[in-house]
Amino acid sequence: MMGISGFEPTSLVGLEAVREAHGPSLAALGGRRLTGFALVRFVEDGDWYAECPVVLNFEGVQVELSHWKFDELSIGWNTIDTTAAISGWEEDDELTPAWSSADERLEPFVGQELREVALLEWHPSQPHDIAGGTIAVEFVFDTGRFHVANALDENSIELGEPPVEFVRHPLGCGAA
């Protein structure tokens, strides 16, 4: 999918589905150090292609996060090969996607020990907010935190405390 080697998303909707399928594995990341990450950027201008997965490596355990549509989240484990070229793009495409380990938001967390993981559930303050119920994944370190959220059919990476509309569901850390 998207020409990314190993990427076969399995989308889930809602807190309970994500927690049941991935909660224990996400919690088990606690105590591990973030040793690297990969995002898809365009070679020509360096812009992040936010429709592609966010790949985080915690001492050999790779978690792959990808938001789709308004409410779908796919979490994969150790399937994407970020050393492989991204294929399937037309020769007449103006931009060339490639994996990159450059991102000013994530770089400060590399080498830091993960203290906690939480699922964040969006509870809008306005009725009829189409983002209601979307799920983000939050990673907490001693030096700060970030979350990967749904930006309505693509990923966003946000630093610091999440907006008050997110209800936080801690998964703990180190639990199997």
Chimera marker file (.cmm) of the C-alpha trace (Angstrom):
<marker_set name="trace">
<marker id="1" x="0.000" y="0.000" z="0.000" r="1" g="1" b="0" radius="0.5"/>
<marker id="2" x="1.330" y="3.423" z="-0.971" r="1" g="1" b="0" radius="0.5"/>
<marker id="3" x="4.382" y="1.551" z="-2.286" r="1" g="1" b="0" radius="0.5"/>
<marker id="4" x="5.678" y="1.042" z="1.274" r="1" g="1" b="0" radius="0.5"/>
<marker id="5" x="7.373" y="-2.313" z="1.792" r="1" g="1" b="0" radius="0.5"/>
<marker id="6" x="5.557" y="-4.347" z="4.450" r="1" g="1" b="0" radius="0.5"/>
<marker id="7" x="2.758" y="-1.851" z="5.042" r="1" g="1" b="0" radius="0.5"/>
<marker id="8" x="-0.581" y="-3.642" z="5.282" r="1" g="1" b="0" radius="0.5"/>
<marker id="9" x="-2.841" y="-1.466" z="7.442" r="1" g="1" b="0" radius="0.5"/>
<marker id="10" x="-5.568" y="-2.949" z="9.591" r="1" g="1" b="0" radius="0.5"/>
<marker id="11" x="-7.812" y="-0.078" z="10.556" r="1" g="1" b="0" radius="0.5"/>
<marker id="12" x="-9.691" y="0.042" z="13.829" r="1" g="1" b="0" radius="0.5"/>
<marker id="13" x="-12.343" y="2.491" z="14.987" r="1" g="1" b="0" radius="0.5"/>
<marker id="14" x="-12.913" y="3.539" z="18.584" r="1" g="1" b="0" radius="0.5"/>
<marker id="15" x="-11.212" y="3.316" z="21.936" r="1" g="1" b="0" radius="0.5"/>
<marker id="16" x="-12.214" y="-0.222" z="22.879" r="1" g="1" b="0" radius="0.5"/>
<marker id="17" x="-11.155" y="-1.731" z="19.551" r="1" g="1" b="0" radius="0.5"/>
<marker id="18" x="-7.729" y="-0.070" z="19.679" r="1" g="1" b="0" radius="0.5"/>
<marker id="19" x="-7.213" y="-0.845" z="23.379" r="1" g="1" b="0" radius="0.5"/>
<marker id="20" x="-8.203" y="-4.499" z="22.958" r="1" g="1" b="0" radius="0.5"/>
<marker id="21" x="-6.023" y="-5.068" z="19.890" r="1" g="1" b="0" radius="0.5"/>
<marker id="22" x="-2.949" y="-3.054" z="20.886" r="1" g="1" b="0" radius="0.5"/>
<marker id="23" x="-3.182" y="-1.856" z="24.498" r="1" g="1" b="0" radius="0.5"/>
<marker id="24" x="-0.940" y="-4.532" z="26.047" r="1" g="1" b="0" radius="0.5"/>
<marker id="25" x="1.703" y="-4.207" z="23.313" r="1" g="1" b="0" radius="0.5"/>
<marker id="26" x="1.736" y="-0.409" z="23.563" r="1" g="1" b="0" radius="0.5"/>
<marker id="27" x="2.014" y="-0.591" z="27.363" r="1" g="1" b="0" radius="0.5"/>
<marker id="28" x="4.902" y="-3.050" z="27.018" r="1" g="1" b="0" radius="0.5"/>
<marker id="29" x="6.931" y="-0.340" z="25.264" r="1" g="1" b="0" radius="0.5"/>
<marker id="30" x="7.260" y="1.406" z="28.636" r="1" g="1" b="0" radius="0.5"/>
<marker id="31" x="10.818" y="1.384" z="29.929" r="1" g="1" b="0" radius="0.5"/>
<marker id="32" x="12.296" y="1.143" z="26.425" r="1" g="1" b="0" radius="0.5"/>
<marker id="33" x="14.248" y="3.955" z="24.818" r="1" g="1" b="0" radius="0.5"/>
<marker id="34" x="13.139" y="5.577" z="21.601" r="1" g="1" b="0" radius="0.5"/>
<marker id="35" x="16.083" y="4.642" z="19.387" r="1" g="1" b="0" radius="0.5"/>
<marker id="36" x="14.815" y="6.047" z="16.120" r="1" g="1" b="0" radius="0.5"/>
<marker id="37" x="11.893" y="7.008" z="13.943" r="1" g="1" b="0" radius="0.5"/>
<marker id="38" x="11.045" y="7.329" z="10.272" r="1" g="1" b="0" radius="0.5"/>
<marker id="39" x="8.650" y="9.554" z="8.374" r="1" g="1" b="0" radius="0.5"/>
<marker id="40" x="8.080" y="9.805" z="4.647" r="1" g="1" b="0" radius="0.5"/>
<marker id="41" x="9.317" y="13.093" z="3.229" r="1" g="1" b="0" radius="0.5"/>
<marker id="42" x="9.564" y="14.329" z="-0.319" r="1" g="1" b="0" radius="0.5"/>
<marker id="43" x="13.144" y="14.377" z="-1.583" r="1" g="1" b="0" radius="0.5"/>
<marker id="44" x="12.671" y="17.577" z="-3.571" r="1" g="1" b="0" radius="0.5"/>
<marker id="45" x="11.422" y="19.866" z="-0.783" r="1" g="1" b="0" radius="0.5"/>
<marker id="46" x="11.702" y="17.893" z="2.484" r="1" g="1" b="0" radius="0.5"/>
<marker id="47" x="7.985" y="18.231" z="3.238" r="1" g="1" b="0" radius="0.5"/>
<marker id="48" x="6.434" y="15.518" z="5.392" r="1" g="1" b="0" radius="0.5"/>
<marker id="49" x="3.930" y="13.305" z="3.572" r="1" g="1" b="0" radius="0.5"/>
<marker id="50" x="1.568" y="12.931" z="6.544" r="1" g="1" b="0" radius="0.5"/>
<marker id="51" x="-0.630" y="10.329" z="4.841" r="1" g="1" b="0" radius="0.5"/>
<marker id="52" x="2.126" y="7.745" z="5.316" r="1" g="1" b="0" radius="0.5"/>
<marker id="53" x="2.764" y="5.898" z="8.597" r="1" g="1" b="0" radius="0.5"/>
<marker id="54" x="4.742" y="7.323" z="11.502" r="1" g="1" b="0" radius="0.5"/>
<marker id="55" x="7.295" y="4.650" z="12.440" r="1" g="1" b="0" radius="0.5"/>
<marker id="56" x="8.829" y="4.664" z="15.935" r="1" g="1" b="0" radius="0.5"/>
<marker id="57" x="11.549" y="2.260" z="17.061" r="1" g="1" b="0" radius="0.5"/>
<marker id="58" x="11.847" y="1.404" z="20.753" r="1" g="1" b="0" radius="0.5"/>
<marker id="59" x="15.010" y="-0.697" z="21.129" r="1" g="1" b="0" radius="0.5"/>
<marker id="60" x="14.116" y="-3.084" z="18.323" r="1" g="1" b="0" radius="0.5"/>
<marker id="61" x="10.327" y="-2.974" z="18.680" r="1" g="1" b="0" radius="0.5"/>
<marker id="62" x="8.883" y="-0.956" z="15.834" r="1" g="1" b="0" radius="0.5"/>
<marker id="63" x="5.394" y="0.541" z="16.116" r="1" g="1" b="0" radius="0.5"/>
<marker id="64" x="3.773" y="1.902" z="12.965" r="1" g="1" b="0" radius="0.5"/>
<marker id="65" x="0.909" y="4.394" z="13.310" r="1" g="1" b="0" radius="0.5"/>
<marker id="66" x="-1.339" y="5.520" z="10.506" r="1" g="1" b="0" radius="0.5"/>
<marker id="67" x="-4.622" y="7.448" z="10.629" r="1" g="1" b="0" radius="0.5"/>
<marker id="68" x="-7.158" y="7.158" z="7.814" r="1" g="1" b="0" radius="0.5"/>
<marker id="69" x="-10.428" y="8.839" z="6.969" r="1" g="1" b="0" radius="0.5"/>
<marker id="70" x="-12.084" y="10.583" z="9.908" r="1" g="1" b="0" radius="0.5"/>
<marker id="71" x="-11.842" y="7.890" z="12.542" r="1" g="1" b="0" radius="0.5"/>
<marker id="72" x="-9.647" y="4.953" z="11.525" r="1" g="1" b="0" radius="0.5"/>
<marker id="73" x="-6.327" y="4.091" z="13.165" r="1" g="1" b="0" radius="0.5"/>
<marker id="74" x="-3.979" y="1.346" z="12.030" r="1" g="1" b="0" radius="0.5"/>
<marker id="75" x="-1.196" y="0.179" z="14.339" r="1" g="1" b="0" radius="0.5"/>
<marker id="76" x="1.374" y="-2.226" z="12.962" r="1" g="1" b="0" radius="0.5"/>
<marker id="77" x="4.305" y="-3.965" z="14.581" r="1" g="1" b="0" radius="0.5"/>
<marker id="78" x="7.682" y="-4.649" z="12.945" r="1" g="1" b="0" radius="0.5"/>
<marker id="79" x="6.289" y="-4.918" z="9.408" r="1" g="1" b="0" radius="0.5"/>
<marker id="80" x="7.489" y="-1.828" z="7.511" r="1" g="1" b="0" radius="0.5"/>
<marker id="81" x="10.952" y="-1.864" z="5.994" r="1" g="1" b="0" radius="0.5"/>
<marker id="82" x="12.122" y="1.749" z="6.216" r="1" g="1" b="0" radius="0.5"/>
<marker id="83" x="15.361" y="0.864" z="4.402" r="1" g="1" b="0" radius="0.5"/>
<marker id="84" x="13.453" y="-0.098" z="1.236" r="1" g="1" b="0" radius="0.5"/>
<marker id="85" x="12.683" y="2.460" z="-1.446" r="1" g="1" b="0" radius="0.5"/>
<marker id="86" x="9.057" y="3.527" z="-1.757" r="1" g="1" b="0" radius="0.5"/>
<marker id="87" x="7.808" y="2.175" z="-5.080" r="1" g="1" b="0" radius="0.5"/>
<marker id="88" x="4.740" y="2.545" z="-7.217" r="1" g="1" b="0" radius="0.5"/>
<marker id="89" x="4.978" y="6.256" z="-7.875" r="1" g="1" b="0" radius="0.5"/>
<marker id="90" x="4.565" y="7.358" z="-11.456" r="1" g="1" b="0" radius="0.5"/>
<marker id="91" x="7.593" y="8.695" z="-13.318" r="1" g="1" b="0" radius="0.5"/>
<marker id="92" x="5.684" y="11.875" z="-14.098" r="1" g="1" b="0" radius="0.5"/>
<marker id="93" x="4.987" y="12.569" z="-10.407" r="1" g="1" b="0" radius="0.5"/>
<marker id="94" x="6.638" y="15.823" z="-9.427" r="1" g="1" b="0" radius="0.5"/>
<marker id="95" x="7.735" y="14.646" z="-5.982" r="1" g="1" b="0" radius="0.5"/>
<marker id="96" x="9.673" y="11.590" z="-4.834" r="1" g="1" b="0" radius="0.5"/>
<marker id="97" x="8.811" y="10.096" z="-1.424" r="1" g="1" b="0" radius="0.5"/>
<marker id="98" x="11.562" y="8.592" z="0.735" r="1" g="1" b="0" radius="0.5"/>
<marker id="99" x="12.003" y="7.531" z="4.359" r="1" g="1" b="0" radius="0.5"/>
<marker id="100" x="13.652" y="10.127" z="6.576" r="1" g="1" b="0" radius="0.5"/>
<marker id="101" x="14.842" y="10.205" z="10.172" r="1" g="1" b="0" radius="0.5"/>
<marker id="102" x="14.772" y="13.993" z="10.304" r="1" g="1" b="0" radius="0.5"/>
<marker id="103" x="12.048" y="15.723" z="12.289" r="1" g="1" b="0" radius="0.5"/>
<marker id="104" x="12.587" y="18.576" z="14.742" r="1" g="1" b="0" radius="0.5"/>
<marker id="105" x="9.604" y="17.479" z="16.844" r="1" g="1" b="0" radius="0.5"/>
<marker id="106" x="10.751" y="13.885" z="17.388" r="1" g="1" b="0" radius="0.5"/>
<marker id="107" x="14.552" y="14.262" z="17.435" r="1" g="1" b="0" radius="0.5"/>
<marker id="108" x="14.712" y="15.479" z="21.083" r="1" g="1" b="0" radius="0.5"/>
<marker id="109" x="13.044" y="12.251" z="22.260" r="1" g="1" b="0" radius="0.5"/>
<marker id="110" x="15.568" y="9.892" z="20.650" r="1" g="1" b="0" radius="0.5"/>
<marker id="111" x="17.560" y="8.200" z="23.410" r="1" g="1" b="0" radius="0.5"/>
<marker id="112" x="14.909" y="8.971" z="26.032" r="1" g="1" b="0" radius="0.5"/>
<marker id="113" x="13.186" y="6.253" z="28.039" r="1" g="1" b="0" radius="0.5"/>
<marker id="114" x="9.453" y="5.915" z="27.462" r="1" g="1" b="0" radius="0.5"/>
<marker id="115" x="7.604" y="6.336" z="30.777" r="1" g="1" b="0" radius="0.5"/>
<marker id="116" x="4.000" y="5.822" z="29.722" r="1" g="1" b="0" radius="0.5"/>
<marker id="117" x="1.701" y="5.293" z="26.762" r="1" g="1" b="0" radius="0.5"/>
<marker id="118" x="-1.901" y="6.494" z="26.662" r="1" g="1" b="0" radius="0.5"/>
<marker id="119" x="-4.740" y="6.446" z="24.198" r="1" g="1" b="0" radius="0.5"/>
<marker id="120" x="-6.368" y="9.838" z="23.744" r="1" g="1" b="0" radius="0.5"/>
<marker id="121" x="-10.050" y="9.909" z="22.791" r="1" g="1" b="0" radius="0.5"/>
<marker id="122" x="-11.452" y="13.100" z="21.258" r="1" g="1" b="0" radius="0.5"/>
<marker id="123" x="-14.597" y="14.387" z="22.970" r="1" g="1" b="0" radius="0.5"/>
<marker id="124" x="-15.605" y="17.530" z="21.109" r="1" g="1" b="0" radius="0.5"/>
<marker id="125" x="-16.974" y="20.583" z="22.824" r="1" g="1" b="0" radius="0.5"/>
<marker id="126" x="-19.187" y="21.242" z="19.799" r="1" g="1" b="0" radius="0.5"/>
<marker id="127" x="-21.983" y="18.892" z="18.727" r="1" g="1" b="0" radius="0.5"/>
<marker id="128" x="-21.635" y="17.330" z="15.293" r="1" g="1" b="0" radius="0.5"/>
<marker id="129" x="-17.814" y="17.491" z="15.389" r="1" g="1" b="0" radius="0.5"/>
<marker id="130" x="-16.806" y="14.802" z="12.886" r="1" g="1" b="0" radius="0.5"/>
<marker id="131" x="-13.606" y="14.184" z="14.836" r="1" g="1" b="0" radius="0.5"/>
<marker id="132" x="-15.566" y="12.929" z="17.861" r="1" g="1" b="0" radius="0.5"/>
<marker id="133" x="-14.276" y="9.574" z="19.065" r="1" g="1" b="0" radius="0.5"/>
<marker id="134" x="-11.034" y="9.650" z="17.113" r="1" g="1" b="0" radius="0.5"/>
<marker id="135" x="-8.065" y="8.064" z="18.851" r="1" g="1" b="0" radius="0.5"/>
<marker id="136" x="-4.528" y="9.409" z="19.202" r="1" g="1" b="0" radius="0.5"/>
<marker id="137" x="-1.561" y="7.610" z="20.759" r="1" g="1" b="0" radius="0.5"/>
<marker id="138" x="0.459" y="9.545" z="23.347" r="1" g="1" b="0" radius="0.5"/>
<marker id="139" x="4.073" y="8.783" z="24.317" r="1" g="1" b="0" radius="0.5"/>
<marker id="140" x="5.319" y="10.247" z="27.617" r="1" g="1" b="0" radius="0.5"/>
<marker id="141" x="9.016" y="10.744" z="28.461" r="1" g="1" b="0" radius="0.5"/>
<marker id="142" x="10.772" y="12.508" z="31.350" r="1" g="1" b="0" radius="0.5"/>
<marker id="143" x="11.553" y="15.425" z="29.045" r="1" g="1" b="0" radius="0.5"/>
<marker id="144" x="8.096" y="15.810" z="27.541" r="1" g="1" b="0" radius="0.5"/>
<marker id="145" x="5.467" y="14.097" z="25.468" r="1" g="1" b="0" radius="0.5"/>
<marker id="146" x="4.072" y="13.856" z="21.987" r="1" g="1" b="0" radius="0.5"/>
<marker id="147" x="1.045" y="12.268" z="20.407" r="1" g="1" b="0" radius="0.5"/>
<marker id="148" x="0.250" y="11.018" z="16.937" r="1" g="1" b="0" radius="0.5"/>
<marker id="149" x="-3.319" y="12.011" z="16.094" r="1" g="1" b="0" radius="0.5"/>
<marker id="150" x="-5.807" y="11.953" z="13.265" r="1" g="1" b="0" radius="0.5"/>
<marker id="151" x="-5.667" y="15.151" z="11.235" r="1" g="1" b="0" radius="0.5"/>
<marker id="152" x="-8.735" y="14.016" z="9.290" r="1" g="1" b="0" radius="0.5"/>
<marker id="153" x="-7.340" y="11.493" z="6.821" r="1" g="1" b="0" radius="0.5"/>
<marker id="154" x="-3.675" y="11.896" z="7.718" r="1" g="1" b="0" radius="0.5"/>
<marker id="155" x="-1.371" y="11.915" z="10.732" r="1" g="1" b="0" radius="0.5"/>
<marker id="156" x="-0.363" y="14.828" z="12.896" r="1" g="1" b="0" radius="0.5"/>
<marker id="157" x="2.411" y="14.921" z="15.487" r="1" g="1" b="0" radius="0.5"/>
<marker id="158" x="1.774" y="17.264" z="18.404" r="1" g="1" b="0" radius="0.5"/>
<marker id="159" x="4.085" y="18.090" z="21.306" r="1" g="1" b="0" radius="0.5"/>
<marker id="160" x="3.147" y="18.763" z="24.919" r="1" g="1" b="0" radius="0.5"/>
<marker id="161" x="-0.115" y="18.343" z="26.758" r="1" g="1" b="0" radius="0.5"/>
<marker id="162" x="-2.983" y="17.350" z="24.487" r="1" g="1" b="0" radius="0.5"/>
<marker id="163" x="-5.971" y="19.668" z="24.010" r="1" g="1" b="0" radius="0.5"/>
<marker id="164" x="-8.627" y="19.484" z="26.743" r="1" g="1" b="0" radius="0.5"/>
<marker id="165" x="-11.032" y="17.809" z="24.294" r="1" g="1" b="0" radius="0.5"/>
<marker id="166" x="-8.935" y="14.627" z="24.555" r="1" g="1" b="0" radius="0.5"/>
<marker id="167" x="-9.852" y="12.219" z="27.328" r="1" g="1" b="0" radius="0.5"/>
<marker id="168" x="-6.704" y="10.401" z="28.415" r="1" g="1" b="0" radius="0.5"/>
<marker id="169" x="-6.765" y="6.602" z="28.859" r="1" g="1" b="0" radius="0.5"/>
<marker id="170" x="-3.374" y="5.533" z="30.321" r="1" g="1" b="0" radius="0.5"/>
<marker id="171" x="-2.147" y="2.101" z="29.327" r="1" g="1" b="0" radius="0.5"/>
<marker id="172" x="0.544" y="2.019" z="31.982" r="1" g="1" b="0" radius="0.5"/>
<marker id="173" x="4.033" y="0.926" z="31.184" r="1" g="1" b="0" radius="0.5"/>
<marker id="174" x="5.874" y="-2.319" z="31.011" r="1" g="1" b="0" radius="0.5"/>
<marker id="175" x="2.708" y="-4.428" z="31.281" r="1" g="1" b="0" radius="0.5"/>
<marker id="176" x="2.672" y="-7.479" z="29.080" r="1" g="1" b="0" radius="0.5"/>
<link id1="1" id2="2" r="1" g="1" b="0" radius="0.2"/>
<link id1="2" id2="3" r="1" g="1" b="0" radius="0.2"/>
<link id1="3" id2="4" r="1" g="1" b="0" radius="0.2"/>
<link id1="4" id2="5" r="1" g="1" b="0" radius="0.2"/>
<link id1="5" id2="6" r="1" g="1" b="0" radius="0.2"/>
<link id1="6" id2="7" r="1" g="1" b="0" radius="0.2"/>
<link id1="7" id2="8" r="1" g="1" b="0" radius="0.2"/>
<link id1="8" id2="9" r="1" g="1" b="0" radius="0.2"/>
<link id1="9" id2="10" r="1" g="1" b="0" radius="0.2"/>
<link id1="10" id2="11" r="1" g="1" b="0" radius="0.2"/>
<link id1="11" id2="12" r="1" g="1" b="0" radius="0.2"/>
<link id1="12" id2="13" r="1" g="1" b="0" radius="0.2"/>
<link id1="13" id2="14" r="1" g="1" b="0" radius="0.2"/>
<link id1="14" id2="15" r="1" g="1" b="0" radius="0.2"/>
<link id1="15" id2="16" r="1" g="1" b="0" radius="0.2"/>
<link id1="16" id2="17" r="1" g="1" b="0" radius="0.2"/>
<link id1="17" id2="18" r="1" g="1" b="0" radius="0.2"/>
<link id1="18" id2="19" r="1" g="1" b="0" radius="0.2"/>
<link id1="19" id2="20" r="1" g="1" b="0" radius="0.2"/>
<link id1="20" id2="21" r="1" g="1" b="0" radius="0.2"/>
<link id1="21" id2="22" r="1" g="1" b="0" radius="0.2"/>
<link id1="22" id2="23" r="1" g="1" b="0" radius="0.2"/>
<link id1="23" id2="24" r="1" g="1" b="0" radius="0.2"/>
<link id1="24" id2="25" r="1" g="1" b="0" radius="0.2"/>
<link id1="25" id2="26" r="1" g="1" b="0" radius="0.2"/>
<link id1="26" id2="27" r="1" g="1" b="0" radius="0.2"/>
<link id1="27" id2="28" r="1" g="1" b="0" radius="0.2"/>
<link id1="28" id2="29" r="1" g="1" b="0" radius="0.2"/>
<link id1="29" id2="30" r="1" g="1" b="0" radius="0.2"/>
<link id1="30" id2="31" r="1" g="1" b="0" radius="0.2"/>
<link id1="31" id2="32" r="1" g="1" b="0" radius="0.2"/>
<link id1="32" id2="33" r="1" g="1" b="0" radius="0.2"/>
<link id1="33" id2="34" r="1" g="1" b="0" radius="0.2"/>
<link id1="34" id2="35" r="1" g="1" b="0" radius="0.2"/>
<link id1="35" id2="36" r="1" g="1" b="0" radius="0.2"/>
<link id1="36" id2="37" r="1" g="1" b="0" radius="0.2"/>
<link id1="37" id2="38" r="1" g="1" b="0" radius="0.2"/>
<link id1="38" id2="39" r="1" g="1" b="0" radius="0.2"/>
<link id1="39" id2="40" r="1" g="1" b="0" radius="0.2"/>
<link id1="40" id2="41" r="1" g="1" b="0" radius="0.2"/>
<link id1="41" id2="42" r="1" g="1" b="0" radius="0.2"/>
<link id1="42" id2="43" r="1" g="1" b="0" radius="0.2"/>
<link id1="43" id2="44" r="1" g="1" b="0" radius="0.2"/>
<link id1="44" id2="45" r="1" g="1" b="0" radius="0.2"/>
<link id1="45" id2="46" r="1" g="1" b="0" radius="0.2"/>
<link id1="46" id2="47" r="1" g="1" b="0" radius="0.2"/>
<link id1="47" id2="48" r="1" g="1" b="0" radius="0.2"/>
<link id1="48" id2="49" r="1" g="1" b="0" radius="0.2"/>
<link id1="49" id2="50" r="1" g="1" b="0" radius="0.2"/>
<link id1="50" id2="51" r="1" g="1" b="0" radius="0.2"/>
<link id1="51" id2="52" r="1" g="1" b="0" radius="0.2"/>
<link id1="52" id2="53" r="1" g="1" b="0" radius="0.2"/>
<link id1="53" id2="54" r="1" g="1" b="0" radius="0.2"/>
<link id1="54" id2="55" r="1" g="1" b="0" radius="0.2"/>
<link id1="55" id2="56" r="1" g="1" b="0" radius="0.2"/>
<link id1="56" id2="57" r="1" g="1" b="0" radius="0.2"/>
<link id1="57" id2="58" r="1" g="1" b="0" radius="0.2"/>
<link id1="58" id2="59" r="1" g="1" b="0" radius="0.2"/>
<link id1="59" id2="60" r="1" g="1" b="0" radius="0.2"/>
<link id1="60" id2="61" r="1" g="1" b="0" radius="0.2"/>
<link id1="61" id2="62" r="1" g="1" b="0" radius="0.2"/>
<link id1="62" id2="63" r="1" g="1" b="0" radius="0.2"/>
<link id1="63" id2="64" r="1" g="1" b="0" radius="0.2"/>
<link id1="64" id2="65" r="1" g="1" b="0" radius="0.2"/>
<link id1="65" id2="66" r="1" g="1" b="0" radius="0.2"/>
<link id1="66" id2="67" r="1" g="1" b="0" radius="0.2"/>
<link id1="67" id2="68" r="1" g="1" b="0" radius="0.2"/>
<link id1="68" id2="69" r="1" g="1" b="0" radius="0.2"/>
<link id1="69" id2="70" r="1" g="1" b="0" radius="0.2"/>
<link id1="70" id2="71" r="1" g="1" b="0" radius="0.2"/>
<link id1="71" id2="72" r="1" g="1" b="0" radius="0.2"/>
<link id1="72" id2="73" r="1" g="1" b="0" radius="0.2"/>
<link id1="73" id2="74" r="1" g="1" b="0" radius="0.2"/>
<link id1="74" id2="75" r="1" g="1" b="0" radius="0.2"/>
<link id1="75" id2="76" r="1" g="1" b="0" radius="0.2"/>
<link id1="76" id2="77" r="1" g="1" b="0" radius="0.2"/>
<link id1="77" id2="78" r="1" g="1" b="0" radius="0.2"/>
<link id1="78" id2="79" r="1" g="1" b="0" radius="0.2"/>
<link id1="79" id2="80" r="1" g="1" b="0" radius="0.2"/>
<link id1="80" id2="81" r="1" g="1" b="0" radius="0.2"/>
<link id1="81" id2="82" r="1" g="1" b="0" radius="0.2"/>
<link id1="82" id2="83" r="1" g="1" b="0" radius="0.2"/>
<link id1="83" id2="84" r="1" g="1" b="0" radius="0.2"/>
<link id1="84" id2="85" r="1" g="1" b="0" radius="0.2"/>
<link id1="85" id2="86" r="1" g="1" b="0" radius="0.2"/>
<link id1="86" id2="87" r="1" g="1" b="0" radius="0.2"/>
<link id1="87" id2="88" r="1" g="1" b="0" radius="0.2"/>
<link id1="88" id2="89" r="1" g="1" b="0" radius="0.2"/>
<link id1="89" id2="90" r="1" g="1" b="0" radius="0.2"/>
<link id1="90" id2="91" r="1" g="1" b="0" radius="0.2"/>
<link id1="91" id2="92" r="1" g="1" b="0" radius="0.2"/>
<link id1="92" id2="93" r="1" g="1" b="0" radius="0.2"/>
<link id1="93" id2="94" r="1" g="1" b="0" radius="0.2"/>
<link id1="94" id2="95" r="1" g="1" b="0" radius="0.2"/>
<link id1="95" id2="96" r="1" g="1" b="0" radius="0.2"/>
<link id1="96" id2="97" r="1" g="1" b="0" radius="0.2"/>
<link id1="97" id2="98" r="1" g="1" b="0" radius="0.2"/>
<link id1="98" id2="99" r="1" g="1" b="0" radius="0.2"/>
<link id1="99" id2="100" r="1" g="1" b="0" radius="0.2"/>
<link id1="100" id2="101" r="1" g="1" b="0" radius="0.2"/>
<link id1="101" id2="102" r="1" g="1" b="0" radius="0.2"/>
<link id1="102" id2="103" r="1" g="1" b="0" radius="0.2"/>
<link id1="103" id2="104" r="1" g="1" b="0" radius="0.2"/>
<link id1="104" id2="105" r="1" g="1" b="0" radius="0.2"/>
<link id1="105" id2="106" r="1" g="1" b="0" radius="0.2"/>
<link id1="106" id2="107" r="1" g="1" b="0" radius="0.2"/>
<link id1="107" id2="108" r="1" g="1" b="0" radius="0.2"/>
<link id1="108" id2="109" r="1" g="1" b="0" radius="0.2"/>
<link id1="109" id2="110" r="1" g="1" b="0" radius="0.2"/>
<link id1="110" id2="111" r="1" g="1" b="0" radius="0.2"/>
<link id1="111" id2="112" r="1" g="1" b="0" radius="0.2"/>
<link id1="112" id2="113" r="1" g="1" b="0" radius="0.2"/>
<link id1="113" id2="114" r="1" g="1" b="0" radius="0.2"/>
<link id1="114" id2="115" r="1" g="1" b="0" radius="0.2"/>
<link id1="115" id2="116" r="1" g="1" b="0" radius="0.2"/>
<link id1="116" id2="117" r="1" g="1" b="0" radius="0.2"/>
<link id1="117" id2="118" r="1" g="1" b="0" radius="0.2"/>
<link id1="118" id2="119" r="1" g="1" b="0" radius="0.2"/>
<link id1="119" id2="120" r="1" g="1" b="0" radius="0.2"/>
<link id1="120" id2="121" r="1" g="1" b="0" radius="0.2"/>
<link id1="121" id2="122" r="1" g="1" b="0" radius="0.2"/>
<link id1="122" id2="123" r="1" g="1" b="0" radius="0.2"/>
<link id1="123" id2="124" r="1" g="1" b="0" radius="0.2"/>
<link id1="124" id2="125" r="1" g="1" b="0" radius="0.2"/>
<link id1="125" id2="126" r="1" g="1" b="0" radius="0.2"/>
<link id1="126" id2="127" r="1" g="1" b="0" radius="0.2"/>
<link id1="127" id2="128" r="1" g="1" b="0" radius="0.2"/>
<link id1="128" id2="129" r="1" g="1" b="0" radius="0.2"/>
<link id1="129" id2="130" r="1" g="1" b="0" radius="0.2"/>
<link id1="130" id2="131" r="1" g="1" b="0" radius="0.2"/>
<link id1="131" id2="132" r="1" g="1" b="0" radius="0.2"/>
<link id1="132" id2="133" r="1" g="1" b="0" radius="0.2"/>
<link id1="133" id2="134" r="1" g="1" b="0" radius="0.2"/>
<link id1="134" id2="135" r="1" g="1" b="0" radius="0.2"/>
<link id1="135" id2="136" r="1" g="1" b="0" radius="0.2"/>
<link id1="136" id2="137" r="1" g="1" b="0" radius="0.2"/>
<link id1="137" id2="138" r="1" g="1" b="0" radius="0.2"/>
<link id1="138" id2="139" r="1" g="1" b="0" radius="0.2"/>
<link id1="139" id2="140" r="1" g="1" b="0" radius="0.2"/>
<link id1="140" id2="141" r="1" g="1" b="0" radius="0.2"/>
<link id1="141" id2="142" r="1" g="1" b="0" radius="0.2"/>
<link id1="142" id2="143" r="1" g="1" b="0" radius="0.2"/>
<link id1="143" id2="144" r="1" g="1" b="0" radius="0.2"/>
<link id1="144" id2="145" r="1" g="1" b="0" radius="0.2"/>
<link id1="145" id2="146" r="1" g="1" b="0" radius="0.2"/>
<link id1="146" id2="147" r="1" g="1" b="0" radius="0.2"/>
<link id1="147" id2="148" r="1" g="1" b="0" radius="0.2"/>
<link id1="148" id2="149" r="1" g="1" b="0" radius="0.2"/>
<link id1="149" id2="150" r="1" g="1" b="0" radius="0.2"/>
<link id1="150" id2="151" r="1" g="1" b="0" radius="0.2"/>
<link id1="151" id2="152" r="1" g="1" b="0" radius="0.2"/>
<link id1="152" id2="153" r="1" g="1" b="0" radius="0.2"/>
<link id1="153" id2="154" r="1" g="1" b="0" radius="0.2"/>
<link id1="154" id2="155" r="1" g="1" b="0" radius="0.2"/>
<link id1="155" id2="156" r="1" g="1" b="0" radius="0.2"/>
<link id1="156" id2="157" r="1" g="1" b="0" radius="0.2"/>
<link id1="157" id2="158" r="1" g="1" b="0" radius="0.2"/>
<link id1="158" id2="159" r="1" g="1" b="0" radius="0.2"/>
<link id1="159" id2="160" r="1" g="1" b="0" radius="0.2"/>
<link id1="160" id2="161" r="1" g="1" b="0" radius="0.2"/>
<link id1="161" id2="162" r="1" g="1" b="0" radius="0.2"/>
<link id1="162" id2="163" r="1" g="1" b="0" radius="0.2"/>
<link id1="163" id2="164" r="1" g="1" b="0" radius="0.2"/>
<link id1="164" id2="165" r="1" g="1" b="0" radius="0.2"/>
<link id1="165" id2="166" r="1" g="1" b="0" radius="0.2"/>
<link id1="166" id2="167" r="1" g="1" b="0" radius="0.2"/>
<link id1="167" id2="168" r="1" g="1" b="0" radius="0.2"/>
<link id1="168" id2="169" r="1" g="1" b="0" radius="0.2"/>
<link id1="169" id2="170" r="1" g="1" b="0" radius="0.2"/>
<link id1="170" id2="171" r="1" g="1" b="0" radius="0.2"/>
<link id1="171" id2="172" r="1" g="1" b="0" radius="0.2"/>
<link id1="172" id2="173" r="1" g="1" b="0" radius="0.2"/>
<link id1="173" id2="174" r="1" g="1" b="0" radius="0.2"/>
<link id1="174" id2="175" r="1" g="1" b="0" radius="0.2"/>
<link id1="175" id2="176" r="1" g="1" b="0" radius="0.2"/>
</marker_set>
